[in-house]
Amino acid sequence: MHLDGPQDAPQDWRGTLKHLGPGLIITACIVGSGELIATPKVGAEYGFSLLWFIIAGCMIKVLVQVELGRFAISKGMTTLEALNTMPGPRFIVSWLVWCWLFMFVGILFQLGGIVGGVGKVVAQLGWLDGLGGTGLLTMDRIIALIVSAATVAILASGKYKPVEIFSTIMVVFFTIATLFALVSLQTSPAMAEFKISLSDIGKGLKFELPGDFSTAFAAFGIIGVGASELIYYPYWCLEKGYAKNVGTANPTTVWYERAKGWLRIMRIDAWLSMVVYTSATVAFFLLGAALLHGSGKEVNDGNMIASLSEMYRPLGELGLTIFLLGAFVVLFSTMVTASASNARLLADGLVLFERIEKPKNEEARERLLSRCCVAVPVFCALVYFFIGAPVSLVLVGGVAQALMLPFLSIAALYFRYKKTDKPLQPGKVWTVFLWISALAMTGVGLFQLYQKLT
């Protein structure tokens, strides 16, 4: 993955591409519950009118993502370690780490909804007909347990490389599936009445807001880089080796130039992944707006797969099968990558909350990660097994993430002005857009809080 000791960042595109990877993992994580479930739900409720909101939700949070990555790479600190440096009240850990813990619980429920979504997709595909019965032992619940076991098998080593390889494969598959869906919608005679026109796109870019768009704000928390992915990203930057390549902080010209080189690689990684997941998110939104809104279909716990699959039924059995295969790839990739990410957060959190001692070497760390990679998917499967309701579980996670966004915005600005060495601080234009991003994210979080309290 990287040589021992500091090294300069590559300048050519071939060398740069070899060092990309964290963004692919985040992309595989992002294009899941938000895009497949929450985004079409927004399209189904509001039609094309919130297209601009979906695009903005994907793009605007990247600046905060890069700022958190900048701090991690230059200081060699994980996200939770960084958040633990925030000034303010402390009880064992910083107040902001306690806020993360609240979000973490919500995310585990969201992953329970995702593993349930995989179960419903596989049940619809008929791969395991005859499995399951009544009560708690329905087919989708049993499949959710099987999916959890498969996730554990993929992640059991606790290493970085299997996650990156898996993510790359999944990104390729769901990108192809999404392109197929849009091309089919625009070219198939069977779907002529649902074809998206330029006027539809124009309507979606008018920056209008409906009277009540609580679902849209819940979706804002998880589409694009949600609060969870903002926290995940620095972990994968560290595991890819960016911070090791930069070396221990040393206020010399040589060190700053080397750090700037790897920060450039990180920015390329983040922006390229943004292009991929924004394209997929917009595609899912357009499908939901075109095929569900016009027919009055709703996406809820009882009809999730039935409603979403309506987007492909005009293509016949082949279209439905392709949708279900694409849905399986999207949700399963999110389950695996989010479990891997949350396992790292769980391990880090246990250390910070003084539940366990910090691993003394890489081997001990991998053993801890391996155990956490078992615990997270098993817990999520049990959540769905006993609760069900995948759409509600996903939106619970979305609300929890939206409420965390203001605090992460504050942290990014704090790191920018108070913690990042001046030679590594971004320029004036970047800082202006960082403030815009932070204010927008704060506004969404405060709106969510207001809705929950009124």
Buried (B, 14 or more C-beta within 10 A) or exposed (E): EEEEEBBEBBEEEEEBBEBBBBBBBBBBBBBBBBBBBBBBBBBBBBBBBBBBBBBBBBBBBBBBBBBBBBBBBBBBBBBBBBBBBBEEEEEEBBBBBBBBBEBBEBBBBBBBBBBBBBBBBBBBBEEBEEBBEEEEEBBBBBBBBBBBEBBBEBBBBBBBEBBBEBBBBBBEBBBEBBEBBBEBBBEBEEBEEBEBEEEBEEBBEEEEEEEEBBBBBBBBBBBBBBBBBBBBBBBBBBBBBBBBBBBEBEEEEEBBEBBBBBBBBBBBBBBBBBEBBBBBBBBBBBBBBBBBBEEEBEBEBEBBBEBBBBBBBBBEEEBBBBBBBBBBBBBBBBBBBBBBBBBBBBBBBBBBBEEEEEBEEEEEBBEBBBBBBBBBBBBBBBBBBEBBBBBEBBBBBBBBBBBBBBBBBBBBBBBBEEBBEEEBBBEEEBBEEBBEBBBBBBBBBBBBBEBEEE
